[in-house]
């Protein structure tokens, strides 16, 4: 039995979030995982779609056939990322969900095959250094699935 057969990697389109991919890839190859699922979450856009729940099921668009720019960008992004990883021989699936990022990640992890979530947390300094970014913090606190946080410090160019 493999300990991590299905790995979930939430992505928000940032370079920081993409650093989790290398860790998930190493984990997948080491464990012989069956799949890595890339999950992009686009926030709800007023006037276009209404979120029914974090699984991504939506009501009919307010304007038939409409989708926000955010949704189209997220869809294009997650498709490109999945294609890039599948070219490296990884078993990739991907999904775009509309809604709150933390809720969507937790819902997907708990209602789909998933043994671990691999994601980044924003490093903080000063009084906030004991906390992670709000999405990572919410996922760690609420998920029943183990979460691997890949730490990374973001610095301004030239520092």
C-alpha positions in Angstrom: 0.0 0.0 0.0 1.3 3.5 -0.9 1.0 6.1 1.8 0.3 9.0 -0.6 -1.5 7.8 -3.7 -3.3 11.0 -4.4 -1.6 14.4 -3.9 -3.5 17.7 -4.0 -1.6 20.9 -5.0 -3.7 24.1 -4.8 -2.4 26.9 -7.1 -3.3 30.5 -7.2 -1.3 31.5 -10.2 1.6 32.9 -8.2 5.2 31.8 -8.5 5.2 31.2 -4.8 2.4 28.7 -5.0 4.1 27.0 -7.9 7.1 26.2 -5.6 4.9 23.5 -4.1 4.9 21.6 -7.4 8.5 20.5 -7.1 7.9 19.1 -3.6 4.7 17.3 -4.7 6.6 15.9 -7.7 9.4 14.5 -5.5 6.8 13.1 -3.1 4.8 11.5 -5.9 7.9 9.9 -7.5 9.2 8.7 -4.1 5.8 7.2 -3.1 4.7 6.0 -6.5 1.6 8.2 -6.3 -1.2 7.4 -8.7 -2.1 11.1 -9.3 -1.3 14.7 -8.5 -4.3 17.0 -8.7 -3.7 20.6 -9.5 -6.5 22.7 -8.1 -7.1 26.3 -9.1 -9.7 28.4 -7.3 -11.2 31.5 -8.9 -13.1 33.9 -6.7 -16.8 34.5 -7.4 -17.5 37.3 -9.8 -20.6 39.4 -9.2 -23.1 39.3 -12.0 -21.6 36.2 -13.6 -22.0 33.2 -11.4 -23.2 32.3 -8.0 -21.4 29.6 -5.9 -23.6 26.8 -4.7 -20.9 25.1 -2.7 -17.1 24.8 -2.6 -17.2 21.7 -4.9 -17.5 24.1 -7.9 -21.1 23.4 -8.8 -22.7 26.6 -10.0 -26.1 27.9 -10.8 -26.8 29.0 -14.4 -24.7 32.1 -15.4 -26.6 35.3 -14.9 -25.7 36.0 -18.5 -25.9 32.8 -20.6 -22.4 31.7 -21.6 -20.7 34.3 -19.5 -17.6 33.7 -17.4 -15.5 36.2 -15.7 -12.0 37.1 -16.9 -10.7 35.7 -13.6 -12.4 32.3 -14.4 -11.0 32.2 -17.9 -7.5 33.2 -16.8 -7.6 30.5 -14.0 -8.9 27.9 -16.5 -6.1 28.7 -19.0 -3.5 28.8 -16.3 -4.4 25.4 -14.7 -4.6 23.7 -18.1 -1.1 25.0 -19.0 0.4 23.9 -15.7 -1.2 20.4 -16.0 0.1 20.0 -19.5 3.6 21.1 -18.5 3.7 18.5 -15.7 2.2 15.7 -17.7 5.0 16.2 -20.2 7.4 15.2 -17.4 5.6 11.9 -17.1 3.6 12.7 -14.0 0.0 11.4 -13.6 -1.8 14.8 -13.5 -5.4 15.7 -13.1 -6.7 19.2 -12.7 -9.7 21.1 -11.7 -10.9 24.7 -11.6 -13.3 25.6 -8.7 -15.2 28.8 -8.2 -15.5 30.0 -4.6 -13.5 30.7 -1.4 -10.0 29.2 -1.8 -9.6 27.6 1.7 -13.1 26.1 1.6 -12.6 24.8 -1.9 -9.3 23.2 -1.0 -10.7 21.5 2.1 -13.8 20.4 0.3 -11.9 18.9 -2.6 -9.4 17.1 -0.3 -12.2 15.6 1.8 -14.5 14.6 -1.0 -12.0 13.3 -3.6 -9.2 10.8 -3.4 -6.5 12.7 -1.5 -4.0 11.6 1.1 -2.0 14.8 1.4 -2.3 18.5 0.5 1.0 20.1 -0.6 0.9 23.9 -0.6 2.9 27.0 0.2 2.5 29.4 3.1 3.6 33.0 2.9 6.4 33.7 5.3 5.6 36.6 7.7 7.9 38.8 9.6 7.5 40.9 12.7 4.4 40.3 14.9 2.8 38.2 12.2 5.7 35.7 11.9 3.9 33.1 13.9 1.1 32.9 11.4 0.9 31.6 7.8 -1.0 33.2 5.0 -4.7 33.2 5.7 -5.5 30.4 3.1 -2.8 28.1 4.3 -3.7 28.8 8.0 -7.4 28.0 7.4 -6.6 24.8 5.5 -4.2 23.6 8.3 -6.8 24.3 11.0 -9.8 22.8 9.2 -8.6 20.0 7.0 -8.8 16.4 8.1 -6.3 15.5 5.4 -2.6 16.0 6.3 -1.1 19.2 4.9 2.6 19.7 3.9 3.4 23.4 3.9 6.3 24.5 1.8 7.8 27.6 3.3 9.2 30.3 1.2 10.3 33.8 1.8 9.4 36.4 -0.8 11.8 39.2 -1.1 11.8 42.3 -3.3 14.0 42.1 -6.4 17.6 43.0 -5.5 17.4 42.0 -1.9 
